[in-house]
Amino acid sequence: MNLRHGQVIVNNVKIEHLHSVSSNGVRTADISVFDQNTNQWKLKVKRDGITSQETTLFPESWLKSRIIVEVDIAYRNKIVTGRYWEGTTSSGVKVRGFLYPNTTVYPLQ
C-alpha cells in the first residue's frame, strides 16, 4: 500500500502526517480517529491532551494476510510482561500486543 497524507487506512483511522521509515520497514505517523459522536476527526494525542502521539505502522509492502502470519509467528515466541506481550516476526520486526483489555498489536521501531 502506498501511504499518503489524508488517507483513510481503516474505517475510522486517517493518516495526518507520515514520518520516516526505519531500517526494518516500520513507519511512524500522526493519525486521527473518527469520532461518531461529534462526527469529526480527532488527532491521536499523548496524555497531555495536546501533543500528537506517533503511531507505528507495519511495513507498507505487507498485505493484511502477511501481517496476520507475521504476528502469529511473533506470538508463538512471545514474552509476556503484565498485560502485554512482545515477540519478533520472521522478518525481524519486533511487535507488542496487549492481552487485555484490548487485543491489539503494533510494530516497534
PEHUJO-V931158 format. One record per pair of residues at least 24 apart in sequence whose C-alpha atoms are under 6 Angstrom apart, sorted by the first residue. I is the first residue (numbers start at 1). J is the second residue. If there is no record, write none. Layout:
# PEHUJO-V931158
I|J / I|J
This chain:
# PEHUJO-V931158
1|60 / 25|59 / 26|57 / 26|58 / 26|59 / 27|56 / 27|57 / 28|54 / 28|55 / 28|56 / 28|57 / 29|54 / 29|55 / 30|54 / 58|107
